[in-house]
């Protein structure tokens, strides 16, 4: 019996305005296709694999299927294309029922969309987006090998993966409670409108909650990483609130000790921010904000406008199972998986 590997490639990942205003790298559809082709080649290491590719309106999936290795069965997933993030969510829901592993090419937003519906299926995430906190900058061929190893069960999924945390937001504006989900981050921004979605000015950040934190990461996880390191599979998360301009002026007048951290807030931008409050949170523990007018961001993109609302952000332990790519491949090699008689 063959195993099924799903392939989700976001044609618009890595192509937003941050290429013009900052130092974010460009990921063209040609580069994505080459990476996807490498992943398919890596899957040929494993016998009896069938690949289903998420279709798109850019023709990228069609070219990936047409250029697939001859000894690998690769077809398009039968689904309706909307040319929105709904496509990744729909494909993830299908793969949750039909796939043994999934390879995702995209950034944090793409991986968040996949996380909504992928369930317990192991995810091999390859970085081709802008804010690449969750996905891994790994060679596509190696990623394909890892996906095949996990799909066949050569390395058990429990040993091959880590459960990534996520963040849930509850917004109460007096008319009802709305929910919003983030994979690595949910942030509160001092903005009135969603606009271009990209976070371009670090001065807009009021605070947020992250499921992972490190000074090596970009955006909110990088800010939180200036005062607390929190691994992706650590329980809970980190919440923080930055000082407003008025609070900074008042503090300076009183000559209190400055509380500042430097962080990579946007690709190509290192910022110094003043921290009013921060703490490590347990799973389900809320960090609260009263927002008169602002926007909630999810994984580096502005998503939800809020007015006169009480916002509760909390880490939750229900994110996707991400494959530890190097560990999986090394484990398989140590057990003779790649041996040729």
JOFENFEN-V521814 format. One record per helix or strand of 2 or more residues. SS is the DSSP state (alpha for helix, beta for strand). FROM is the first residue (numbers start at 1). TO is the last residue. If there is no record, write none. Layout:
SS | FROM | TO
SS | FROM | TO
This chain:
beta | 3 | 9
alpha | 18 | 21
alpha | 29 | 43
beta | 49 | 53
alpha | 60 | 66
beta | 73 | 76
alpha | 86 | 98
beta | 101 | 106
alpha | 108 | 115
beta | 122 | 127
alpha | 140 | 152
alpha | 157 | 160
beta | 161 | 163
beta | 166 | 172
beta | 177 | 182
beta | 185 | 189
alpha | 202 | 204
beta | 205 | 210
alpha | 220 | 224
beta | 237 | 242
alpha | 245 | 254
beta | 260 | 266
beta | 269 | 281
beta | 286 | 298
beta | 301 | 316
beta | 321 | 323
alpha | 325 | 334
